């Protein structure tokens, strides 16, 4: 009986923790992918002709700043919604410049490479927004909490009925609470102790401070 109850609690915790870890790693991965996409677009923009080159490079710096603000905002808040809107407005501005670059040099390879990389950057942003909304279902979290509480309650009652040491029940309870807290923390990208770092975007923005590698 005791082993079966502990096994049930373990299964519930493992299921929820696995889902939370998977989503956390997914958010970290898409943020790095977005930083790489922006960096590639920044390199391609250096090959454009003026004035689109300078305007695009400056807009990409602002775009990266906005992406960092979005990464550091708490999802599902007004600040986060404003950050997402700011990024998407900058996407429109960058796309307009891409259209001008294509119109100025319709046969050139540089504008086409830039458009392709910009499209990947826009797609990467969409994936990051989706990843922030991909949370562990509330029903699963409730199942974890309720199932663990019931199993531990029955375990404590079983031990007390037979005069067993309650230390096992207390230790199991503490372990369950710890795992639940970690699972919930992993599922909250900008709250709690375990957050998704914006290091890739911050490092990218720092690299944009120097002179572009490709001359106009």
Secondary structure, DSSP 8 states (H G I E B T S, - for coil): -HHHHHHHHHHHHHHHHHHHHHHHHHHHHHHHHHHHHHHHHHHHHTTS-TTHHHHHHHHHHHHHHHHHHHHHS-TTSHHHHHHHHHHHHHHHHHHHHHHHHHHH-TT-HHHHHHHHHHHHHHHHHHHHHHHHH----HHHHHHHHHHHHHHHHHHHHHHHHTT--THHHHHHHHHHHHHHHHHHHHT-TTSSS-----HHHHHHHHHTTS--SS--
